[in-house]
Amino acid sequence: MNLLAITKVLQFILSVFIIILVLIQSKGTGLARSFSGFSSFYRTRRGLEKFIFILTIVLSIAFVANSLTLVLLS
């Protein structure tokens, strides 16, 4: 298997994981709540929520790096 095929497969896997992580994070927040004037109290992320948030950032950076690699290889 050549490097271009590996990066294409990795791109697909990263995109699926990013979609799943974003959907997990947005659970419980509705569209009406986002646009309403209601503002809840500020709270920090802790535990698993913080881990998922950081993992989303790391996978997004890997996704961008992999996209640049795909552009350079093709």
N, C-alpha and C positions, 0 to 999 in steps of 0.2 A: 504494500500500500504506500502510495507516495504522500508527501507532506501536504499537498493541496487537498487531497481527499480527507486526511486526518483533521485538518483545520476546518473543513466544511462540516464534518460530523461533530466536532467540538463546538462549532458555532450553533448548531441545532440544539445540542444538549444544554449549553449555557442559556440559550433563549428560553427553553422550556423551564429550567430551574428559576430563572429570573421572574417569569410570569407567575409561577407557583408562589414564590416568596412575596411578590407584590400583592397577590390575591389574599394570602394569609394575613398580611399586615393591614389591609384595608377592611378586614372583617369587622362589622359592628359600626361602621361609619356610613351613613346613608347620604345620598345626594342632597336631600332636603336639609339635613343637618349641616352640611358643608356651606350651603348658601344662606342659611338663616343667620340672624344676628346673634344667636345664642353662642356664648363662648364659655367653655368649661374651664375649670382650673388647670393650671399647668402641672404636669407631672413628668418625671423622668422615666426613661425606659430602664427596666431592670430585668435581670435574669434572661429567660428565653427570648423575650421580646427584644432585648438589646442585641442578643446574639443573632437573631434573624435580621435585624436592621443592619448590623455590620456585615453579615454574610451577603446581603443584597448589594451593598456598596462594593464589596470585594468582587463579586461575580459580575457586576456591571463594568468595573474596570477591566476585568479579564475579557469581557465581551468586546469592549472597545479595542483592546489590544489585539484580540483575535481578528477583529474586522480589519484593522490596519494590516495585519499579516496576510489576510486573504487578498487585500488589494495589491500588496506588493508581490505576491506569488502569481497572481493571474495576469 
